[in-house]
């Protein structure tokens, strides 16, 4: 999975990343570990790679990390922010 390289605009302000979907004119706010996952999606990454990176960088159980990342990716997919 990877972020759409076109049609989105992002800006990080403090501890939030704001994402604007240009086709829909909808915006989304990402905080916490979601920001790191969002950054990792700048390149094509399989789910296992995302989970491994987050588990390596944060003190989190691998099963919880996988569940949360899957839910986050589902929201990004529903918002058409990933391809």
DSSP file (Angstrom, degrees, kcal/mol; ACC not computed):
  #  RESIDUE AA STRUCTURE BP1 BP2  ACC     N-H-->O    O-->H-N    N-H-->O    O-->H-N    TCO  KAPPA ALPHA  PHI   PSI    X-CA   Y-CA   Z-CA
    1    1 A X              0   0    0      0, 0.0    44,-2.3     0, 0.0     2,-0.3   0.000 360.0 360.0 360.0 149.4    0.0    0.0    0.0
    2    2 A X        -     0   0    0     42,-0.2    81,-3.2    40,-0.1    40,-0.2  -0.994 360.0 -98.4-152.3 149.1    1.2    3.5   -0.7
    3    3 A X  B     -A   82   0A   0     38,-2.9    79,-0.3    -2,-0.3     2,-0.2  -0.347  50.2 -97.5 -63.2 148.3   -0.2    7.1   -0.4
    4    4 A X        -     0   0    0     77,-2.5    -1,-0.1     1,-0.2     4,-0.1  -0.527  29.5-149.3 -63.5 132.3   -1.6    8.6   -3.5
    5    5 A X  S    S+     0   0    0     -2,-0.2     2,-0.3     2,-0.1    -1,-0.2   0.663  78.5  36.0 -83.0 -15.1    1.2   10.7   -5.0
    6    6 A X  S    S+     0   0    0      1,-0.1     3,-0.1     3,-0.0    -2,-0.0  -0.826 101.1  41.7-126.8 168.9   -1.2   13.2   -6.5
    7    7 A X  S    S+     0   0    0     -2,-0.3    15,-2.4     1,-0.2    16,-0.6   0.522  94.8  88.5  74.0   6.2   -4.5   14.6   -5.4
    8    8 A X  E     -B   21   0B   0     13,-0.2     2,-0.4    14,-0.1    13,-0.2  -0.982  52.3-164.7-133.6 151.9   -3.5   15.1   -1.8
    9    9 A X  E     -B   20   0B   0     11,-2.2    11,-3.3    -2,-0.4     2,-0.3  -0.994  11.6-166.8-130.2 138.0   -1.9   18.0    0.1
   10   10 A X  E     +B   19   0B   0     -2,-0.4     2,-0.3     9,-0.2     9,-0.2  -0.927  11.0 178.7-128.0 152.2   -0.4   17.6    3.6
   11   11 A X  E     -B   18   0B   0      7,-1.9     7,-3.3    -2,-0.3     2,-0.5  -0.958  17.3-147.3-149.4 130.6    0.8   20.0    6.3
   12   12 A X  E     +B   17   0B   0     -2,-0.3     2,-0.5     5,-0.2     5,-0.2  -0.889  18.0 178.0-101.6 126.8    2.2   19.2    9.7
   13   13 A X  E >   -B   16   0B   0      3,-2.6     3,-1.5    -2,-0.5     2,-0.3  -0.966  61.1 -49.3-129.5 112.7    1.4   21.7   12.4
   14   14 A X  T 3  S-     0   0    0     -2,-0.5    -2,-0.0     1,-0.2     0, 0.0  -0.452 124.2 -15.8  62.3-122.8    2.7   20.9   15.9
   15   15 A X  T 3  S+     0   0    0     -2,-0.3    17,-0.6    -3,-0.1     2,-0.4   0.035 123.4  80.5-104.1  26.3    1.7   17.3   16.7
   16   16 A X  E <   -BC  13  31B   0     -3,-1.5    -3,-2.6    15,-0.1     2,-0.5  -0.977  59.8-152.9-130.8 144.6   -0.9   17.0   13.9
   17   17 A X  E     -BC  12  30B   0     13,-2.7    13,-3.0    -2,-0.4     2,-0.5  -0.981  14.8-155.4-113.1 127.1   -0.7   16.2   10.2
   18   18 A X  E     -BC  11  29B   0     -7,-3.3    -7,-1.9    -2,-0.5     2,-0.5  -0.892   7.8-165.1-105.0 128.1   -3.6   17.7    8.2
   19   19 A X  E     -BC  10  28B   0      9,-3.1     9,-2.6    -2,-0.5     2,-0.5  -0.953   2.6-161.2-117.1 128.0   -4.3   15.9    4.9
   20   20 A X  E     -BC   9  27B   0    -11,-3.3   -11,-2.2    -2,-0.5     2,-0.8  -0.944  10.2-148.7-111.0 123.9   -6.5   17.5    2.2
   21   21 A X  E  >> -BC   8  26B   0      5,-3.2     4,-1.9    -2,-0.5     5,-0.7  -0.826  11.1-160.2 -87.3 110.7   -8.0   15.3   -0.5
   22   22 A X  T  45S+     0   0    0    -15,-2.4    -1,-0.2    -2,-0.8   -14,-0.1   0.889  84.4  51.9 -64.9 -41.7   -8.2   17.6   -3.4
   23   23 A X  T  45S+     0   0    0    -16,-0.6    -1,-0.2     1,-0.2   -15,-0.1   0.895 123.6  28.6 -63.5 -37.3  -10.8   15.7   -5.4
   24   24 A X  T  45S-     0   0    0      2,-0.2    -1,-0.2    55,-0.1    -2,-0.2   0.591  95.8-134.4 -98.0 -10.7  -13.3   15.6   -2.6
   25   25 A X  T  <5 +     0   0    0     -4,-1.9     2,-0.3     1,-0.2    -3,-0.2   0.749  60.3 137.6  58.9  25.2  -12.2   18.8   -0.8
   26   26 A X  E   < -C   21   0B   0     -5,-0.7    -5,-3.2    53,-0.1     2,-0.3  -0.760  40.1-152.8 -98.0 147.2  -12.3   16.8    2.5
   27   27 A X  E     -C   20   0B   0     -2,-0.3     2,-0.3    -7,-0.2    -7,-0.2  -0.899   6.2-163.2-121.8 155.7   -9.6   17.1    5.1
   28   28 A X  E     -C   19   0B   0     -9,-2.6    -9,-3.1    -2,-0.3     2,-0.5  -0.970  10.8-143.1-134.7 144.9   -8.4   14.7    7.7
   29   29 A X  E     -C   18   0B   0     -2,-0.3     2,-0.4   -11,-0.2   -11,-0.2  -0.945  15.4-167.4-112.3 130.1   -6.3   15.2   10.9
   30   30 A X  E     +C   17   0B   0    -13,-3.0   -13,-2.7    -2,-0.5     2,-0.3  -0.953  11.8 170.7-118.7 135.5   -3.8   12.5   11.8
   31   31 A X  E >   +C   16   0B   0     -2,-0.4     3,-1.2   -15,-0.2     4,-0.4  -0.807  41.8   6.6-132.6 173.6   -2.1   12.4   15.2
   32   32 A X  T >> S-     0   0    0    -17,-0.6     3,-1.4    -2,-0.3     4,-0.6  -0.127 125.1 -10.7  58.3-142.7    0.1   10.1   17.3
   33   33 A X  H 3> S+     0   0    0      1,-0.3     4,-2.2     2,-0.2     3,-0.3   0.743 124.9  75.8 -64.3 -24.2    1.6    7.0   15.7
   34   34 A X  H <> S+     0   0    0     -3,-1.2     4,-2.7     1,-0.2    -1,-0.3   0.843  89.2  58.3 -55.9 -34.1   -0.7    7.5   12.7
   35   35 A X  H <> S+     0   0    0     -3,-1.4     4,-2.3    -4,-0.4    -1,-0.2   0.922 106.3  47.6 -62.3 -43.1    1.6   10.3   11.6
   36   36 A X  H  X S+     0   0    0     -4,-0.6     4,-2.4    -3,-0.3    -2,-0.2   0.919 112.3  48.5 -65.8 -42.8    4.5    7.8   11.5
   37   37 A X  H  X S+     0   0    0     -4,-2.2     4,-1.5     1,-0.2    -2,-0.2   0.923 110.7  52.1 -61.3 -43.4    2.5    5.3    9.5
   38   38 A X  H  < S+     0   0    0     -4,-2.7     3,-0.3     1,-0.2    -2,-0.2   0.908 109.6  49.4 -59.2 -43.0    1.4    8.0    7.2
   39   39 A X  H >< S+     0   0    0     -4,-2.3     3,-1.7     1,-0.2    -1,-0.2   0.909 107.6  54.1 -62.0 -42.7    5.0    9.0    6.6
   40   40 A X  H >< S+     0   0    0     -4,-2.4     3,-1.3     1,-0.3    -1,-0.2   0.791  97.2  66.7 -63.2 -27.2    6.0    5.4    6.0
   41   41 A X  T 3< S+     0   0    0     -4,-1.5   -38,-2.9    -3,-0.3    -1,-0.3   0.425  71.2  91.7 -77.2   2.8    3.3    5.1    3.3
   42   42 A X  T <  S+     0   0    0     -3,-1.7     2,-0.3   -40,-0.2    -1,-0.3   0.775  95.1  41.3 -64.1 -24.0    5.3    7.6    1.1
   43   43 A X  S <  S-     0   0    0     -3,-1.3     2,-0.1    -4,-0.2   -40,-0.1  -0.881 110.9 -85.5-118.9 154.3    6.8    4.5   -0.3
   44   44 A X        +     0   0    0     -2,-0.3     2,-0.4   -42,-0.1   -42,-0.2  -0.396  57.6 173.5 -58.2 125.7    5.1    1.2   -1.2
   45   45 A X        -     0   0    0    -44,-2.3     2,-0.1    -2,-0.1    -1,-0.0  -0.996  28.0-133.9-141.2 132.7    5.0   -0.9    2.0
   46   46 A X     >  -     0   0    0     -2,-0.4     4,-1.9     1,-0.1     3,-0.5  -0.460  34.2-108.4 -76.4 159.8    3.4   -4.2    2.8
   47   47 A X  H  > S+     0   0    0      1,-0.2     4,-2.8     2,-0.2     5,-0.2   0.894 118.1  56.7 -55.7 -43.8    1.4   -4.4    6.1
   48   48 A X  H  > S+     0   0    0      1,-0.2     4,-2.5     2,-0.2    -1,-0.2   0.870 106.6  50.1 -59.6 -36.8    4.1   -6.6    7.7
   49   49 A X  H  > S+     0   0    0     -3,-0.5     4,-2.4     2,-0.2    -1,-0.2   0.911 110.6  49.1 -67.1 -43.0    6.7   -4.0    7.1
   50   50 A X  H  X S+     0   0    0     -4,-1.9     4,-2.4     2,-0.2    -2,-0.2   0.941 113.5  46.4 -60.6 -47.3    4.6   -1.3    8.6
   51   51 A X  H  X S+     0   0    0     -4,-2.8     4,-2.8     1,-0.2     5,-0.3   0.933 112.4  50.3 -62.2 -46.6    3.9   -3.4   11.6
   52   52 A X  H  X S+     0   0    0     -4,-2.5     4,-1.9    -5,-0.2    -1,-0.2   0.891 111.3  48.5 -60.0 -40.7    7.5   -4.3   12.1
   53   53 A X  H  X S+     0   0    0     -4,-2.4     4,-1.6     2,-0.2    -1,-0.2   0.934 113.6  45.7 -65.5 -46.3    8.7   -0.7   11.8
   54   54 A X  H  X S+     0   0    0     -4,-2.4     4,-2.3     1,-0.2    -2,-0.2   0.914 112.8  50.0 -65.4 -42.4    6.1    0.5   14.3
   55   55 A X  H  < S+     0   0    0     -4,-2.8     5,-0.4     1,-0.2    -1,-0.2   0.877 112.1  49.6 -62.5 -36.8    6.8   -2.3   16.8
   56   56 A X  H  < S+     0   0    0     -4,-1.9    -1,-0.2    -5,-0.3    -2,-0.2   0.786 117.9  38.4 -71.8 -27.2   10.6   -1.5   16.5
   57   57 A X  H  < S+     0   0    0     -4,-1.6     2,-0.3    -3,-0.2    -2,-0.2   0.693 119.8  39.6 -97.4 -21.5   10.1    2.2   17.1
   58   58 A X  S  < S-     0   0    0     -4,-2.3     2,-1.5    -5,-0.2    -1,-0.1  -0.910  84.7-110.1-128.8 153.7    7.4    2.1   19.8
   59   59 A X        +     0   0    0     -2,-0.3     2,-0.3    -3,-0.1    -4,-0.1  -0.670  69.0 131.5 -83.3  90.0    6.7   -0.1   22.8
   60   60 A X        -     0   0    0     -2,-1.5     2,-0.2    -5,-0.4    -2,-0.1  -0.999  62.9-106.4-144.6 143.0    3.6   -1.8   21.4
   61   61 A X     >  -     0   0    0     -2,-0.3     4,-2.8     1,-0.1     5,-0.2  -0.471  31.2-127.6 -65.4 134.8    2.5   -5.4   21.2
   62   62 A X  H  > S+     0   0    0      1,-0.2     4,-2.5     2,-0.2     5,-0.2   0.853 107.9  51.5 -56.1 -37.8    2.7   -6.7   17.6
   63   63 A X  H  > S+     0   0    0      2,-0.2     4,-2.3     1,-0.2    -1,-0.2   0.903 112.1  45.8 -67.8 -40.3   -0.9   -7.9   17.6
   64   64 A X  H  > S+     0   0    0     -3,-0.2     4,-2.7     2,-0.2     5,-0.2   0.915 112.5  51.3 -67.1 -42.6   -2.2   -4.5   18.8
   65   65 A X  H  X S+     0   0    0     -4,-2.8     4,-2.8     1,-0.2     5,-0.2   0.934 111.0  48.1 -59.8 -46.3    0.0   -2.7   16.3
   66   66 A X  H  X S+     0   0    0     -4,-2.5     4,-2.7    -5,-0.2     5,-0.2   0.932 112.6  48.3 -60.6 -47.1   -1.3   -4.8   13.4
   67   67 A X  H  X S+     0   0    0     -4,-2.3     4,-2.0     1,-0.2    -1,-0.2   0.931 115.3  44.3 -59.5 -46.9   -5.0   -4.3   14.5
   68   68 A X  H  X S+     0   0    0     -4,-2.7     4,-2.3     2,-0.2    -2,-0.2   0.891 113.9  49.1 -68.5 -39.7   -4.6   -0.6   14.8
   69   69 A X  H  X S+     0   0    0     -4,-2.8     4,-3.0    -5,-0.2     5,-0.2   0.915 110.1  51.8 -66.7 -41.9   -2.6   -0.2   11.6
   70   70 A X  H  X S+     0   0    0     -4,-2.7     4,-2.2    -5,-0.2    -2,-0.2   0.918 111.0  47.8 -59.0 -43.1   -5.2   -2.2    9.7
   71   71 A X  H  X S+     0   0    0     -4,-2.0     4,-1.9    -5,-0.2    -2,-0.2   0.910 112.9  48.6 -64.2 -41.9   -8.0    0.0   11.0
   72   72 A X  H  X S+     0   0    0     -4,-2.3     4,-2.3     1,-0.2    -2,-0.2   0.919 111.1  49.7 -63.4 -44.9   -6.0    3.1   10.1
   73   73 A X  H  X S+     0   0    0     -4,-3.0     4,-2.7     1,-0.2    -1,-0.2   0.868 107.4  55.3 -63.4 -36.4   -5.3    1.8    6.6
   74   74 A X  H  X S+     0   0    0     -4,-2.2     4,-2.7    -5,-0.2    -1,-0.2   0.915 108.7  47.7 -61.2 -42.4   -9.0    1.0    6.2
   75   75 A X  H  X S+     0   0    0     -4,-1.9     4,-1.7     2,-0.2    -2,-0.2   0.905 112.3  48.9 -66.1 -40.5   -9.9    4.6    7.0
   76   76 A X  H  <>S+     0   0    0     -4,-2.3     5,-2.8     2,-0.2     6,-0.6   0.904 112.4  48.9 -64.4 -40.1   -7.2    5.9    4.5
   77   77 A X  H ><5S+     0   0    0     -4,-2.7     3,-1.7     1,-0.2    -2,-0.2   0.930 109.2  51.4 -64.9 -45.5   -8.6    3.6    1.9
   78   78 A X  H 3<5S+     0   0    0     -4,-2.7    -1,-0.2     1,-0.3    -2,-0.2   0.838 110.6  49.6 -59.4 -33.0  -12.2    4.7    2.5
   79   79 A X  T 3<5S-     0   0    0     -4,-1.7    -1,-0.3    -5,-0.2    -2,-0.2   0.425 113.6-123.0 -85.7   1.2  -11.0    8.3    2.1
   80   80 A X  T < 5S+     0   0    0     -3,-1.7    -3,-0.2    -4,-0.2    -2,-0.1   0.850  73.9 128.4  59.3  38.1   -9.2    7.3   -1.1
   81   81 A X      < +     0   0    0     -5,-2.8   -77,-2.5    -6,-0.1     2,-0.3   0.545  62.7  51.1 -96.9 -10.6   -5.9    8.5    0.2
   82   82 A X  B      A    3   0A   0     -6,-0.6   -79,-0.2   -79,-0.3    -2,-0.0  -0.877 360.0 360.0-124.7 158.8   -4.0    5.3   -0.6
   83   83 A X              0   0    0    -81,-3.2   -80,-0.1    -2,-0.3    -1,-0.1   0.341 360.0 360.0-125.4 360.0   -3.6    3.2   -3.7
